[in-house]
Amino acid sequence: MKKSNILSYSFPQLLVEFKKNQPLIKAYFKGDLIEGADDDSKKILGLSVALFVVLFLISLILWVWALIALMRNWHNLPTWAQVLGLIILFGFFVGPVGTLIIVYVARK
């Protein structure tokens, strides 16, 4: 399994990986043995299951916060900030942070 940088994934891509590996995640937290799985197949995006879940939850919290901030301040933002905030939010892993910066700096 090739190792990859989790920062190169957007939140929707992380969500797909989370859903695809849900049986592995459930088995890990229940403490079940996974038949036929070696150490490399117990990793998600090159990370241990626990680390992937922690980073996924942090990403989820930031994404929801950025979406709520963007929706609450939508009418107080210039058009360029609305468009850029949406593009960054859905496009990049650092999108939630970028969107939060745009929302709180550009609001009127």
C-alpha positions as a Markdown table, in Angstrom:
| # | Residue | x | y | z |
|---|---|---|---|---|
| 1 | Met | 0.0 | 0.0 | 0.0 |
| 2 | Lys | 1.5 | 3.3 | -0.9 |
| 3 | Lys | 1.8 | 6.0 | 1.7 |
| 4 | Ser | 0.1 | 9.3 | 1.0 |
| 5 | Asn | -0.2 | 12.7 | 2.6 |
| 6 | Ile | -3.5 | 13.3 | 4.2 |
| 7 | Leu | -3.2 | 17.0 | 3.6 |
| 8 | Ser | -3.6 | 16.3 | -0.1 |
| 9 | Tyr | -7.2 | 15.1 | 0.4 |
| 10 | Ser | -10.3 | 17.3 | 0.6 |
| 11 | Phe | -13.0 | 16.6 | 3.1 |
| 12 | Pro | -15.3 | 14.9 | 0.6 |
| 13 | Gln | -12.4 | 12.5 | -0.3 |
| 14 | Leu | -11.8 | 11.8 | 3.4 |
| 15 | Leu | -15.5 | 11.0 | 3.8 |
| 16 | Val | -15.3 | 8.5 | 0.9 |
| 17 | Glu | -12.3 | 6.8 | 2.5 |
| 18 | Phe | -14.1 | 6.8 | 5.9 |
| 19 | Lys | -17.2 | 5.1 | 4.4 |
| 20 | Lys | -15.1 | 2.7 | 2.3 |
| 21 | Asn | -13.1 | 1.6 | 5.4 |
| 22 | Gln | -16.0 | 1.6 | 7.9 |
| 23 | Pro | -15.8 | -2.2 | 8.6 |
| 24 | Leu | -12.1 | -1.8 | 9.4 |
| 25 | Ile | -12.8 | 1.2 | 11.7 |
| 26 | Lys | -15.6 | -0.6 | 13.5 |
| 27 | Ala | -13.5 | -3.7 | 14.0 |
| 28 | Tyr | -10.6 | -1.6 | 15.3 |
| 29 | Phe | -12.7 | 0.1 | 18.0 |
| 30 | Lys | -14.4 | -3.1 | 19.0 |
| 31 | Gly | -11.1 | -4.8 | 19.3 |
| 32 | Asp | -12.0 | -7.5 | 16.9 |
| 33 | Leu | -9.4 | -9.4 | 14.8 |
| 34 | Ile | -9.6 | -8.9 | 11.1 |
| 35 | Glu | -9.1 | -12.1 | 9.3 |
| 36 | Gly | -6.4 | -12.1 | 6.6 |
| 37 | Ala | -5.3 | -8.5 | 7.4 |
| 38 | Asp | -1.7 | -7.7 | 7.7 |
| 39 | Asp | -0.3 | -4.5 | 9.1 |
| 40 | Asp | -0.4 | -2.6 | 5.8 |
| 41 | Ser | -4.0 | -3.5 | 5.2 |
| 42 | Lys | -4.9 | -2.1 | 8.6 |
| 43 | Lys | -4.0 | 1.4 | 7.5 |
| 44 | Ile | -6.1 | 4.1 | 5.9 |
| 45 | Leu | -4.3 | 6.5 | 3.6 |
| 46 | Gly | -1.0 | 5.3 | 5.1 |
| 47 | Leu | -2.2 | 6.2 | 8.6 |
| 48 | Ser | -3.2 | 4.0 | 11.5 |
| 49 | Val | -6.9 | 3.6 | 11.9 |
| 50 | Ala | -7.0 | 5.6 | 15.2 |
| 51 | Leu | -5.0 | 8.5 | 13.7 |
| 52 | Phe | -7.1 | 8.6 | 10.6 |
| 53 | Val | -10.3 | 8.8 | 12.7 |
| 54 | Val | -8.9 | 11.6 | 14.9 |
| 55 | Leu | -7.8 | 13.6 | 11.8 |
| 56 | Phe | -11.2 | 12.9 | 10.1 |
| 57 | Leu | -13.1 | 14.2 | 13.2 |
| 58 | Ile | -10.9 | 17.3 | 13.4 |
| 59 | Ser | -11.6 | 17.9 | 9.7 |
| 60 | Leu | -15.3 | 17.3 | 10.1 |
| 61 | Ile | -15.5 | 19.8 | 13.0 |
| 62 | Leu | -13.6 | 22.5 | 11.0 |
| 63 | Trp | -15.7 | 21.8 | 7.9 |
| 64 | Val | -19.0 | 22.2 | 9.8 |
| 65 | Trp | -17.8 | 25.3 | 11.6 |
| 66 | Ala | -16.7 | 26.9 | 8.2 |
| 67 | Leu | -20.0 | 26.0 | 6.6 |
| 68 | Ile | -22.1 | 27.5 | 9.4 |
| 69 | Ala | -19.9 | 30.6 | 9.5 |
| 70 | Leu | -20.3 | 31.0 | 5.7 |
| 71 | Met | -24.1 | 30.6 | 5.9 |
| 72 | Arg | -24.5 | 33.0 | 8.8 |
| 73 | Asn | -22.4 | 35.7 | 7.2 |
| 74 | Trp | -23.5 | 35.1 | 3.6 |
| 75 | His | -25.4 | 38.4 | 3.3 |
| 76 | Asn | -22.5 | 40.3 | 5.0 |
| 77 | Leu | -19.9 | 39.1 | 2.5 |
| 78 | Pro | -18.9 | 40.6 | -0.8 |
| 79 | Thr | -19.7 | 38.4 | -3.8 |
| 80 | Trp | -16.0 | 37.5 | -4.4 |
| 81 | Ala | -15.8 | 36.2 | -0.8 |
| 82 | Gln | -19.0 | 34.2 | -1.2 |
| 83 | Val | -17.7 | 32.5 | -4.3 |
| 84 | Leu | -14.1 | 32.0 | -3.1 |
| 85 | Gly | -15.4 | 30.7 | 0.3 |
| 86 | Leu | -17.5 | 28.0 | -1.4 |
| 87 | Ile | -14.7 | 27.0 | -3.8 |
| 88 | Ile | -12.1 | 26.7 | -1.1 |
| 89 | Leu | -14.5 | 24.9 | 1.3 |
| 90 | Phe | -15.3 | 22.1 | -1.2 |
| 91 | Gly | -12.0 | 22.0 | -3.0 |
| 92 | Phe | -9.1 | 21.5 | -0.6 |
| 93 | Phe | -8.2 | 19.9 | 2.8 |
| 94 | Val | -7.3 | 23.3 | 4.2 |
| 95 | Gly | -10.5 | 24.6 | 2.8 |
| 96 | Pro | -12.3 | 25.0 | 6.1 |
| 97 | Val | -9.5 | 27.1 | 7.5 |
| 98 | Gly | -9.3 | 29.1 | 4.3 |
| 99 | Thr | -13.0 | 29.6 | 4.3 |
| 100 | Leu | -13.0 | 30.7 | 8.0 |
| 101 | Ile | -10.3 | 33.3 | 7.3 |
| 102 | Ile | -12.2 | 34.6 | 4.3 |
| 103 | Val | -15.5 | 34.8 | 6.2 |
| 104 | Tyr | -14.1 | 36.6 | 9.2 |
| 105 | Val | -11.8 | 39.0 | 7.3 |
| 106 | Ala | -14.1 | 39.9 | 4.5 |
| 107 | Arg | -17.4 | 40.4 | 6.3 |
| 108 | Lys | -18.8 | 43.9 | 6.2 |
